[in-house]
Amino acid sequence: MRLERKRSWKWLPLLMLAGLMLMAAGCGGPKEDVKISVLPQSGIPSEATDKLQEVLAAKLGEKPTMGVYGSPLFRPEKMMVELAAGENSIVITDEELFKGYTSQGGFVRLDDAFDASKFPEGVTTAEEGTTDEPKKVTALYGIPMDKAGWFQAAGLNGKGLFAFIPGNSPDVEQSIRVLKTIVEMK
């Protein structure tokens, strides 16, 4: 005689919910105040972004909290996603990409925060205004990293890289303050 065991599935939804909660608890954590994405076409090793974060964190102190992110392999789609996401305070990329994206608009003008005559390479023309009434504006939109002390302080070469602040940055004023720190580092 064989005994059949009746299976009870009433606990399955509860177990699945508990599993999802555990997975969600492991993701994320507190969000940093400033997110910097370094996206050169040649890619950047995690050791380099770690060093950049270490040097900048030592200069900034505990506040604002920040993270420096990059990728060893560059993909144009990653750049588009990072810009569209609206989570980046500062983006650093190659001159070619910087100028290409700037011409489309959507970056913060830096003329009020920096002396454009010190960074003529970062002056470019962008489209601003509305779709119905677009206008071309020539202004300082990016800072060349070879003129910023941050990369040198980290023992890296910033030649050919430009930092800019996306228009959808979570906190433009804070982004400008951090970019000033990056530029003024020795």
Backbone as JSON Lines, residues from 0, in Angstrom:
{"i":0,"aa":"M","n":[0.84,-1.16,0.0],"ca":[0.0,0.0,0.0],"c":[0.89,1.23,0.0]}
{"i":1,"aa":"R","n":[0.58,2.09,-0.82],"ca":[1.37,3.3,-0.99],"c":[0.63,4.49,-0.43]}
{"i":2,"aa":"L","n":[1.32,5.25,0.4],"ca":[0.71,6.44,0.97],"c":[0.98,7.63,0.07]}
{"i":3,"aa":"E","n":[-0.03,8.31,-0.24],"ca":[0.15,9.51,-1.04],"c":[0.22,10.71,-0.13]}
{"i":4,"aa":"R","n":[1.13,11.53,-0.47],"ca":[1.33,12.73,0.33],"c":[0.7,13.92,-0.4]}
{"i":5,"aa":"K","n":[-0.09,14.6,0.28],"ca":[-0.75,15.75,-0.31],"c":[0.15,16.98,-0.1]}
{"i":6,"aa":"R","n":[0.5,17.63,-1.16],"ca":[1.37,18.79,-1.07],"c":[0.55,20.05,-0.82]}
{"i":7,"aa":"S","n":[1.1,20.83,0.05],"ca":[0.44,22.1,0.37],"c":[1.26,23.23,-0.23]}
{"i":8,"aa":"W","n":[0.66,24.0,-1.09],"ca":[1.34,25.11,-1.78],"c":[0.98,26.46,-1.16]}
{"i":9,"aa":"K","n":[0.29,26.43,-0.05],"ca":[-0.16,27.7,0.51],"c":[1.0,28.57,1.0]}
{"i":10,"aa":"W","n":[2.17,27.98,1.28],"ca":[3.31,28.76,1.76],"c":[4.16,29.32,0.62]}
{"i":11,"aa":"L","n":[3.96,28.85,-0.59],"ca":[4.78,29.27,-1.72],"c":[4.76,30.79,-1.95]}
{"i":12,"aa":"P","n":[3.6,31.44,-2.01],"ca":[3.61,32.89,-2.22],"c":[4.36,33.64,-1.12]}
{"i":13,"aa":"L","n":[4.22,33.18,0.11],"ca":[4.92,33.84,1.22],"c":[6.43,33.67,1.08]}
{"i":14,"aa":"L","n":[6.88,32.48,0.7],"ca":[8.31,32.23,0.49],"c":[8.85,33.07,-0.66]}
{"i":15,"aa":"M","n":[8.08,33.17,-1.73],"ca":[8.52,33.99,-2.87],"c":[8.64,35.45,-2.47]}
{"i":16,"aa":"L","n":[7.7,35.95,-1.73],"ca":[7.73,37.33,-1.27],"c":[8.94,37.58,-0.37]}
{"i":17,"aa":"A","n":[9.21,36.66,0.53],"ca":[10.37,36.79,1.42],"c":[11.67,36.79,0.6]}
{"i":18,"aa":"G","n":[11.74,35.94,-0.41],"ca":[12.92,35.9,-1.27],"c":[13.12,37.2,-2.03]}
{"i":19,"aa":"L","n":[12.04,37.76,-2.55],"ca":[12.13,39.03,-3.26],"c":[12.57,40.16,-2.33]}
{"i":20,"aa":"M","n":[12.08,40.14,-1.1],"ca":[12.47,41.17,-0.14],"c":[13.96,41.06,0.19]}
{"i":21,"aa":"L","n":[14.47,39.85,0.33],"ca":[15.89,39.66,0.6],"c":[16.73,40.16,-0.58]}
{"i":22,"aa":"M","n":[16.29,39.87,-1.8],"ca":[17.03,40.34,-2.97],"c":[17.01,41.85,-3.05]}
{"i":23,"aa":"A","n":[15.88,42.45,-2.78],"ca":[15.77,43.91,-2.84],"c":[16.61,44.57,-1.76]}
{"i":24,"aa":"A","n":[16.71,43.95,-0.63],"ca":[17.51,44.52,0.47],"c":[18.98,44.52,0.11]}
{"i":25,"aa":"G","n":[19.42,43.59,-0.72],"ca":[20.82,43.55,-1.13],"c":[21.16,44.52,-2.22]}
{"i":26,"aa":"C","n":[20.17,45.07,-2.89],"ca":[20.4,45.99,-3.99],"c":[20.38,47.43,-3.5]}
{"i":27,"aa":"G","n":[21.17,48.23,-4.13],"ca":[21.09,49.66,-3.88],"c":[21.81,50.07,-2.62]}
{"i":28,"aa":"G","n":[21.07,50.43,-1.64],"ca":[21.66,51.03,-0.45],"c":[21.5,52.54,-0.57]}
{"i":29,"aa":"P","n":[22.14,53.27,0.32],"ca":[21.98,54.72,0.24],"c":[22.62,55.26,-1.04]}
{"i":30,"aa":"K","n":[21.94,56.18,-1.65],"ca":[22.41,56.8,-2.88],"c":[23.4,57.91,-2.55]}
{"i":31,"aa":"E","n":[24.45,58.02,-3.35],"ca":[25.42,59.08,-3.11],"c":[24.86,60.42,-3.56]}
{"i":32,"aa":"D","n":[25.4,61.49,-2.99],"ca":[24.96,62.84,-3.35],"c":[25.45,63.24,-4.73]}
{"i":33,"aa":"V","n":[26.64,62.77,-5.1],"ca":[27.26,63.13,-6.37],"c":[27.7,61.86,-7.08]}
{"i":34,"aa":"K","n":[27.25,61.68,-8.31],"ca":[27.66,60.54,-9.13],"c":[28.44,61.08,-10.32]}
{"i":35,"aa":"I","n":[29.66,60.58,-10.47],"ca":[30.52,60.99,-11.58],"c":[30.75,59.77,-12.46]}
{"i":36,"aa":"S","n":[30.4,59.88,-13.74],"ca":[30.64,58.8,-14.69],"c":[31.8,59.19,-15.59]}
{"i":37,"aa":"V","n":[32.81,58.34,-15.65],"ca":[33.98,58.55,-16.5],"c":[33.84,57.56,-17.65]}
{"i":38,"aa":"L","n":[33.58,58.09,-18.86],"ca":[33.25,57.23,-20.0],"c":[34.09,57.56,-21.24]}
{"i":39,"aa":"P","n":[35.41,57.34,-21.18],"ca":[36.21,57.55,-22.38],"c":[35.99,56.41,-23.37]}
{"i":40,"aa":"Q","n":[36.2,56.69,-24.66],"ca":[36.0,55.66,-25.68],"c":[36.95,54.5,-25.51]}
{"i":41,"aa":"S","n":[38.1,54.74,-24.89],"ca":[39.08,53.67,-24.67],"c":[38.72,52.83,-23.45]}
{"i":42,"aa":"G","n":[37.68,53.23,-22.7],"ca":[37.33,52.55,-21.48],"c":[38.25,52.99,-20.35]}
{"i":43,"aa":"I","n":[37.91,52.62,-19.14],"ca":[38.74,52.98,-17.99],"c":[38.67,51.83,-16.99]}
{"i":44,"aa":"P","n":[39.82,51.35,-16.53],"ca":[39.8,50.25,-15.57],"c":[39.26,50.68,-14.21]}
{"i":45,"aa":"S","n":[38.7,49.73,-13.49],"ca":[38.12,50.04,-12.19],"c":[39.17,50.54,-11.2]}
{"i":46,"aa":"E","n":[40.42,50.12,-11.38],"ca":[41.49,50.62,-10.5],"c":[41.64,52.14,-10.64]}
{"i":47,"aa":"A","n":[41.47,52.64,-11.86],"ca":[41.6,54.08,-12.11],"c":[40.44,54.85,-11.5]}
{"i":48,"aa":"T","n":[39.21,54.35,-11.66],"ca":[38.07,55.05,-11.05],"c":[38.14,54.96,-9.53]}
{"i":49,"aa":"D","n":[38.64,53.85,-9.02],"ca":[38.82,53.73,-7.56],"c":[39.81,54.78,-7.06]}
{"i":50,"aa":"K","n":[40.9,54.96,-7.79],"ca":[41.92,55.95,-7.4],"c":[41.33,57.37,-7.49]}
{"i":51,"aa":"L","n":[40.59,57.66,-8.55],"ca":[39.95,58.98,-8.68],"c":[39.0,59.23,-7.52]}
{"i":52,"aa":"Q","n":[38.21,58.22,-7.16],"ca":[37.27,58.36,-6.04],"c":[38.02,58.6,-4.74]}
{"i":53,"aa":"E","n":[39.08,57.85,-4.52],"ca":[39.87,57.97,-3.29],"c":[40.44,59.39,-3.15]}
{"i":54,"aa":"V","n":[41.01,59.91,-4.23],"ca":[41.62,61.25,-4.2],"c":[40.55,62.33,-3.97]}
{"i":55,"aa":"L","n":[39.42,62.22,-4.67],"ca":[38.37,63.23,-4.54],"c":[37.7,63.15,-3.17]}
{"i":56,"aa":"A","n":[37.46,61.94,-2.69],"ca":[36.84,61.78,-1.37],"c":[37.72,62.38,-0.28]}
{"i":57,"aa":"A","n":[39.04,62.22,-0.41],"ca":[39.96,62.8,0.57],"c":[39.87,64.32,0.56]}
{"i":58,"aa":"K","n":[39.65,64.89,-0.6],"ca":[39.54,66.36,-0.72],"c":[38.18,66.86,-0.24]}
{"i":59,"aa":"L","n":[37.11,66.15,-0.57],"ca":[35.76,66.6,-0.22],"c":[35.39,66.33,1.23]}
{"i":60,"aa":"G","n":[35.95,65.28,1.81],"ca":[35.56,64.89,3.15],"c":[34.32,64.01,3.1]}
{"i":61,"aa":"E","n":[33.57,64.01,4.19],"ca":[32.4,63.13,4.29],"c":[31.21,63.61,3.48]}
{"i":62,"aa":"K","n":[31.09,64.91,3.28],"ca":[29.95,65.47,2.54],"c":[30.45,66.34,1.41]}
{"i":63,"aa":"P","n":[29.89,66.26,0.25],"ca":[28.84,65.34,-0.14],"c":[29.4,63.93,-0.35]}
{"i":64,"aa":"T","n":[28.54,62.93,-0.19],"ca":[28.95,61.58,-0.52],"c":[29.05,61.49,-2.04]}
{"i":65,"aa":"M","n":[29.95,60.65,-2.51],"ca":[30.1,60.58,-3.97],"c":[30.59,59.22,-4.41]}
{"i":66,"aa":"G","n":[30.41,58.98,-5.7],"ca":[30.89,57.76,-6.32],"c":[31.4,58.09,-7.71]}
{"i":67,"aa":"V","n":[32.51,57.45,-8.08],"ca":[33.08,57.61,-9.42],"c":[32.95,56.27,-10.12]}
{"i":68,"aa":"Y","n":[32.32,56.28,-11.28],"ca":[32.03,55.03,-11.99],"c":[32.56,55.1,-13.42]}
{"i":69,"aa":"G","n":[32.95,53.97,-13.93],"ca":[33.42,53.87,-15.3],"c":[33.2,52.47,-15.8]}
{"i":70,"aa":"S","n":[33.76,52.18,-16.94],"ca":[33.63,50.86,-17.53],"c":[34.89,50.55,-18.32]}
{"i":71,"aa":"P","n":[35.44,49.34,-18.18],"ca":[36.64,49.01,-18.95],"c":[36.38,48.95,-20.46]}
{"i":72,"aa":"L","n":[35.13,48.74,-20.82],"ca":[34.75,48.72,-22.24],"c":[33.74,49.83,-22.5]}
{"i":73,"aa":"F","n":[33.99,50.61,-23.53],"ca":[33.07,51.69,-23.86],"c":[32.05,51.2,-24.87]}
{"i":74,"aa":"R","n":[30.81,51.56,-24.63],"ca":[29.73,51.31,-25.59],"c":[28.94,52.6,-25.71]}
{"i":75,"aa":"P","n":[28.68,53.06,-26.93],"ca":[27.92,54.3,-27.11],"c":[26.56,54.26,-26.42]}
{"i":76,"aa":"E","n":[25.95,53.09,-26.36],"ca":[24.64,52.96,-25.71],"c":[24.74,53.29,-24.22]}
{"i":77,"aa":"K","n":[25.85,52.93,-23.6],"ca":[26.05,53.23,-22.18],"c":[26.05,54.73,-21.95]}
{"i":78,"aa":"M","n":[26.71,55.45,-22.82],"ca":[26.75,56.91,-22.72],"c":[25.34,57.49,-22.84]}
{"i":79,"aa":"M","n":[24.58,57.0,-23.8],"ca":[23.21,57.5,-24.0],"c":[22.34,57.21,-22.77]}
{"i":80,"aa":"V","n":[22.47,56.0,-22.24],"ca":[21.68,55.62,-21.07],"c":[22.07,56.47,-19.86]}
{"i":81,"aa":"E","n":[23.36,56.68,-19.65],"ca":[23.83,57.48,-18.52],"c":[23.29,58.91,-18.62]}
{"i":82,"aa":"L","n":[23.3,59.47,-19.81],"ca":[22.8,60.85,-19.97],"c":[21.28,60.92,-19.81]}
{"i":83,"aa":"A","n":[20.59,59.9,-20.29],"ca":[19.12,59.91,-20.2],"c":[18.64,59.62,-18.78]}
{"i":84,"aa":"A","n":[19.42,58.87,-18.0],"ca":[18.98,58.44,-16.67],"c":[18.77,59.61,-15.71]}
{"i":85,"aa":"G","n":[19.52,60.67,-15.86],"ca":[19.34,61.83,-14.98],"c":[19.92,61.65,-13.6]}
{"i":86,"aa":"E","n":[20.81,60.68,-13.42],"ca":[21.4,60.43,-12.11],"c":[22.82,60.95,-12.0]}
{"i":87,"aa":"N","n":[23.41,61.39,-13.11],"ca":[24.8,61.83,-13.11],"c":[24.93,63.29,-12.75]}
{"i":88,"aa":"S","n":[25.84,63.57,-11.84],"ca":[26.15,64.95,-11.49],"c":[27.15,65.51,-12.47]}
{"i":89,"aa":"I","n":[28.13,64.69,-12.82],"ca":[29.2,65.08,-13.75],"c":[29.5,63.88,-14.64]}
{"i":90,"aa":"V","n":[29.71,64.15,-15.93],"ca":[30.11,63.11,-16.87],"c":[31.44,63.54,-17.48]}
{"i":91,"aa":"I","n":[32.34,62.59,-17.64],"ca":[33.65,62.85,-18.25],"c":[33.8,61.91,-19.42]}
{"i":92,"aa":"T","n":[34.09,62.49,-20.6],"ca":[34.25,61.67,-21.79],"c":[35.23,62.34,-22.75]}
{"i":93,"aa":"D","n":[35.47,61.7,-23.89],"ca":[36.39,62.22,-24.9],"c":[35.87,63.5,-25.53]}
{"i":94,"aa":"E","n":[36.8,64.3,-26.05],"ca":[36.45,65.57,-26.68],"c":[35.44,65.38,-27.82]}
{"i":95,"aa":"E","n":[35.65,64.38,-28.64],"ca":[34.76,64.12,-29.78],"c":[33.32,63.88,-29.32]}
{"i":96,"aa":"L","n":[33.15,63.04,-28.32],"ca":[31.81,62.76,-27.81],"c":[31.23,63.98,-27.1]}
{"i":97,"aa":"F","n":[32.06,64.66,-26.31],"ca":[31.61,65.87,-25.62],"c":[31.06,66.88,-26.62]}
{"i":98,"aa":"K","n":[31.81,67.16,-27.67],"ca":[31.37,68.17,-28.64],"c":[30.15,67.7,-29.43]}
{"i":99,"aa":"G","n":[30.1,66.41,-29.73],"ca":[28.95,65.86,-30.45],"c":[27.66,65.96,-29.65]}
{"i":100,"aa":"Y","n":[27.74,65.58,-28.38],"ca":[26.55,65.66,-27.53],"c":[26.2,67.09,-27.16]}
{"i":101,"aa":"T","n":[27.22,67.94,-26.98],"ca":[26.95,69.34,-26.62],"c":[26.15,70.04,-27.7]}
{"i":102,"aa":"S","n":[26.47,69.77,-28.95],"ca":[25.76,70.45,-30.04],"c":[24.27,70.17,-30.02]}
{"i":103,"aa":"Q","n":[23.87,69.07,-29.39],"ca":[22.45,68.73,-29.31],"c":[21.75,69.42,-28.15]}
{"i":104,"aa":"G","n":[22.54,70.07,-27.28],"ca":[21.95,70.76,-26.13],"c":[21.8,69.83,-24.94]}
{"i":105,"aa":"G","n":[21.34,70.39,-23.84],"ca":[21.07,69.59,-22.66],"c":[22.17,69.61,-21.61]}
{"i":106,"aa":"F","n":[23.2,70.44,-21.8],"ca":[24.26,70.55,-20.8],"c":[24.16,71.89,-20.1]}
{"i":107,"aa":"V","n":[24.67,71.95,-18.88],"ca":[24.66,73.18,-18.08],"c":[25.77,74.1,-18.57]}
{"i":108,"aa":"R","n":[25.42,75.37,-18.79],"ca":[26.44,76.38,-19.11],"c":[27.27,76.65,-17.87]}
{"i":109,"aa":"L","n":[28.58,76.72,-18.05],"ca":[29.5,76.88,-16.93],"c":[30.13,78.28,-16.86]}
{"i":110,"aa":"D","n":[29.68,79.19,-17.72],"ca":[30.27,80.54,-17.77],"c":[30.19,81.29,-16.45]}
{"i":111,"aa":"D","n":[29.14,81.09,-15.71],"ca":[28.98,81.81,-14.44],"c":[29.89,81.25,-13.34]}
{"i":112,"aa":"A","n":[30.32,80.01,-13.47],"ca":[31.13,79.37,-12.43],"c":[32.62,79.36,-12.76]}
{"i":113,"aa":"F","n":[32.97,79.4,-14.04],"ca":[34.36,79.3,-14.47],"c":[34.67,80.4,-15.48]}
{"i":114,"aa":"D","n":[35.94,80.76,-15.56],"ca":[36.41,81.74,-16.52],"c":[36.63,81.03,-17.86]}
{"i":115,"aa":"A","n":[35.77,81.31,-18.82],"ca":[35.82,80.64,-20.12],"c":[37.16,80.87,-20.83]}
{"i":116,"aa":"S","n":[37.81,81.99,-20.56],"ca":[39.09,82.26,-21.23],"c":[40.19,81.29,-20.77]}
{"i":117,"aa":"K","n":[40.03,80.68,-19.61],"ca":[40.99,79.69,-19.12],"c":[40.75,78.31,-19.73]}
{"i":118,"aa":"F","n":[39.56,78.11,-20.28],"ca":[39.19,76.81,-20.84],"c":[38.58,76.96,-22.23]}
{"i":119,"aa":"P","n":[39.3,77.57,-23.19],"ca":[38.7,77.82,-24.51],"c":[38.3,76.53,-25.24]}
{"i":120,"aa":"E","n":[38.97,75.42,-24.91],"ca":[38.62,74.14,-25.56],"c":[37.23,73.67,-25.17]}
{"i":121,"aa":"G","n":[36.74,74.14,-24.02],"ca":[35.42,73.73,-23.55],"c":[34.29,74.63,-24.02]}
{"i":122,"aa":"V","n":[34.65,75.69,-24.77],"ca":[33.63,76.59,-25.33],"c":[33.16,75.99,-26.64]}
{"i":123,"aa":"T","n":[31.87,75.8,-26.74],"ca":[31.29,75.22,-27.95],"c":[29.89,75.78,-28.15]}
{"i":124,"aa":"T","n":[29.31,75.49,-29.27],"ca":[27.97,75.98,-29.6],"c":[26.97,74.86,-29.4]}
{"i":125,"aa":"A","n":[25.92,75.2,-28.68],"ca":[24.87,74.21,-28.4],"c":[23.52,74.8,-28.76]}
{"i":126,"aa":"E","n":[22.58,73.91,-28.97],"ca":[21.22,74.33,-29.25],"c":[20.46,74.4,-27.94]}
{"i":127,"aa":"E","n":[19.88,75.56,-27.69],"ca":[19.07,75.75,-26.49],"c":[17.71,76.29,-26.9]}
{"i":128,"aa":"G","n":[16.84,76.42,-25.95],"ca":[15.49,76.91,-26.24],"c":[14.53,75.76,-26.4]}
{"i":129,"aa":"T","n":[13.46,76.0,-27.08],"ca":[12.43,74.98,-27.28],"c":[12.51,74.4,-28.68]}
{"i":130,"aa":"T","n":[11.78,73.35,-28.92],"ca":[11.74,72.74,-30.25],"c":[11.18,73.74,-31.25]}
{"i":131,"aa":"D","n":[10.2,74.53,-30.82],"ca":[9.59,75.52,-31.7],"c":[10.5,76.72,-31.94]}
{"i":132,"aa":"E","n":[11.27,77.08,-30.92],"ca":[12.15,78.24,-31.02],"c":[13.57,77.91,-30.57]}
{"i":133,"aa":"P","n":[14.26,77.06,-31.34],"ca":[15.64,76.74,-30.94],"c":[16.57,77.91,-31.24]}
{"i":134,"aa":"K","n":[17.62,78.03,-30.44],"ca":[18.62,79.06,-30.71],"c":[20.0,78.47,-30.42]}
{"i":135,"aa":"K","n":[20.97,78.94,-31.17],"ca":[22.35,78.49,-31.0],"c":[23.02,79.4,-29.98]}
{"i":136,"aa":"V","n":[23.68,78.79,-28.98],"ca":[24.35,79.53,-27.93],"c":[25.8,79.03,-27.83]}
{"i":137,"aa":"T","n":[26.74,79.96,-27.9],"ca":[28.14,79.6,-27.72],"c":[28.53,79.97,-26.29]}
{"i":138,"aa":"A","n":[28.99,78.97,-25.55],"ca":[29.3,79.17,-24.13],"c":[30.27,78.08,-23.67]}
{"i":139,"aa":"L","n":[30.7,78.2,-22.43],"ca":[31.54,77.18,-21.81],"c":[30.63,76.08,-21.29]}
{"i":140,"aa":"Y","n":[30.79,74.89,-21.85],"ca":[29.98,73.75,-21.44],"c":[30.82,72.63,-20.82]}
{"i":141,"aa":"G","n":[32.12,72.64,-21.04],"ca":[32.96,71.57,-20.54],"c":[34.32,72.05,-20.08]}
{"i":142,"aa":"I","n":[34.92,71.29,-19.19],"ca":[36.24,71.61,-18.65],"c":[37.2,70.5,-19.09]}
{"i":143,"aa":"P","n":[38.3,70.88,-19.79],"ca":[39.28,69.85,-20.18],"c":[39.99,69.31,-18.94]}
{"i":144,"aa":"M","n":[40.04,68.0,-18.83],"ca":[40.6,67.38,-17.64],"c":[42.13,67.46,-17.58]}
{"i":145,"aa":"D","n":[42.78,67.77,-18.7],"ca":[44.23,67.95,-18.62],"c":[44.59,69.27,-17.94]}
{"i":146,"aa":"K","n":[43.6,70.14,-17.74],"ca":[43.81,71.4,-17.02],"c":[43.27,71.33,-15.59]}
{"i":147,"aa":"A","n":[42.76,70.18,-15.22],"ca":[42.23,69.98,-13.87],"c":[43.22,69.16,-13.06]}
{"i":148,"aa":"G","n":[43.36,69.51,-11.82],"ca":[44.34,68.84,-10.97],"c":[43.94,67.44,-10.53]}
{"i":149,"aa":"W","n":[42.67,67.08,-10.66],"ca":[42.17,65.81,-10.14],"c":[42.88,64.6,-10.76]}
{"i":150,"aa":"F","n":[42.94,64.55,-12.07],"ca":[43.57,63.41,-12.73],"c":[45.05,63.32,-12.37]}
{"i":151,"aa":"Q","n":[45.74,64.47,-12.36],"ca":[47.16,64.48,-11.99],"c":[47.34,64.01,-10.55]}
{"i":152,"aa":"A","n":[46.47,64.46,-9.64],"ca":[46.56,64.06,-8.23],"c":[46.37,62.56,-8.07]}
{"i":153,"aa":"A","n":[45.63,61.95,-8.99],"ca":[45.4,60.51,-8.95],"c":[46.45,59.75,-9.76]}
{"i":154,"aa":"G","n":[47.41,60.48,-10.36],"ca":[48.45,59.84,-11.15],"c":[47.97,59.38,-12.51]}
{"i":155,"aa":"L","n":[46.92,60.04,-13.03],"ca":[46.36,59.66,-14.33],"c":[46.49,60.81,-15.31]}
{"i":156,"aa":"N","n":[46.3,60.5,-16.58],"ca":[46.38,61.5,-17.64],"c":[44.97,61.85,-18.11]}
{"i":157,"aa":"G","n":[44.59,63.11,-17.99],"ca":[43.26,63.54,-18.41],"c":[43.23,64.13,-19.8]}
{"i":158,"aa":"K","n":[44.32,63.99,-20.56],"ca":[44.41,64.58,-21.89],"c":[43.3,64.05,-22.8]}
{"i":159,"aa":"G","n":[42.61,64.98,-23.43],"ca":[41.55,64.63,-24.38],"c":[40.21,64.36,-23.73]}
{"i":160,"aa":"L","n":[40.13,64.45,-22.4],"ca":[38.86,64.2,-21.7],"c":[38.25,65.52,-21.23]}
{"i":161,"aa":"F","n":[36.93,65.59,-21.28],"ca":[36.19,66.78,-20.86],"c":[35.13,66.4,-19.84]}
{"i":162,"aa":"A","n":[34.99,67.23,-18.82],"ca":[33.94,67.05,-17.82],"c":[32.82,68.05,-18.11]}
{"i":163,"aa":"F","n":[31.6,67.59,-17.99],"ca":[30.44,68.47,-18.17],"c":[29.35,68.06,-17.2]}
{"i":164,"aa":"I","n":[28.4,68.95,-17.03],"ca":[27.27,68.69,-16.14],"c":[26.02,68.57,-17.01]}
{"i":165,"aa":"P","n":[25.37,67.41,-16.99],"ca":[24.14,67.26,-17.75],"c":[23.04,68.18,-17.19]}
{"i":166,"aa":"G","n":[22.18,68.65,-18.04],"ca":[21.09,69.52,-17.62],"c":[20.13,68.85,-16.65]}
{"i":167,"aa":"N","n":[20.08,67.52,-16.68],"ca":[19.2,66.79,-15.77],"c":[19.93,66.28,-14.53]}
{"i":168,"aa":"S","n":[21.05,66.91,-14.21],"ca":[21.8,66.57,-13.0],"c":[20.9,66.73,-11.77]}
{"i":169,"aa":"P","n":[20.98,65.81,-10.81],"ca":[20.11,65.9,-9.63],"c":[20.25,67.21,-8.84]}
{"i":170,"aa":"D","n":[21.46,67.77,-8.78],"ca":[21.7,69.01,-8.03],"c":[22.8,69.78,-8.75]}
{"i":171,"aa":"V","n":[22.41,70.69,-9.61],"ca":[23.35,71.43,-10.45],"c":[24.34,72.23,-9.61]}
{"i":172,"aa":"E","n":[23.86,72.92,-8.58],"ca":[24.76,73.75,-7.76],"c":[25.83,72.89,-7.08]}
{"i":173,"aa":"Q","n":[25.43,71.77,-6.54],"ca":[26.39,70.86,-5.91],"c":[27.36,70.3,-6.94]}
{"i":174,"aa":"S","n":[26.87,70.0,-8.13],"ca":[27.73,69.49,-9.2],"c":[28.79,70.53,-9.57]}
{"i":175,"aa":"I","n":[28.39,71.79,-9.63],"ca":[29.34,72.86,-9.94],"c":[30.39,72.97,-8.83]}
{"i":176,"aa":"R","n":[29.98,72.88,-7.58],"ca":[30.94,72.95,-6.47],"c":[31.96,71.81,-6.55]}
{"i":177,"aa":"V","n":[31.5,70.61,-6.86],"ca":[32.41,69.47,-6.97],"c":[33.31,69.64,-8.19]}
{"i":178,"aa":"L","n":[32.78,70.12,-9.29],"ca":[33.6,70.35,-10.49],"c":[34.68,71.4,-10.2]}
{"i":179,"aa":"K","n":[34.34,72.42,-9.43],"ca":[35.36,73.42,-9.03],"c":[36.45,72.75,-8.21]}
{"i":180,"aa":"T","n":[36.09,71.87,-7.31],"ca":[37.08,71.15,-6.5],"c":[37.99,70.32,-7.4]}
{"i":181,"aa":"I","n":[37.38,69.65,-8.37],"ca":[38.14,68.82,-9.33],"c":[39.17,69.67,-10.07]}
{"i":182,"aa":"V","n":[38.74,70.84,-10.52],"ca":[39.6,71.73,-11.3],"c":[40.72,72.31,-10.44]}
{"i":183,"aa":"E","n":[40.4,72.68,-9.23],"ca":[41.36,73.39,-8.38],"c":[42.31,72.47,-7.62]}
{"i":184,"aa":"M","n":[42.15,71.16,-7.74],"ca":[43.04,70.24,-7.02],"c":[44.48,70.4,-7.48]}
{"i":185,"aa":"K","n":[45.37,70.19,-6.56],"ca":[46.82,70.25,-6.87],"c":[47.41,68.88,-6.73]}
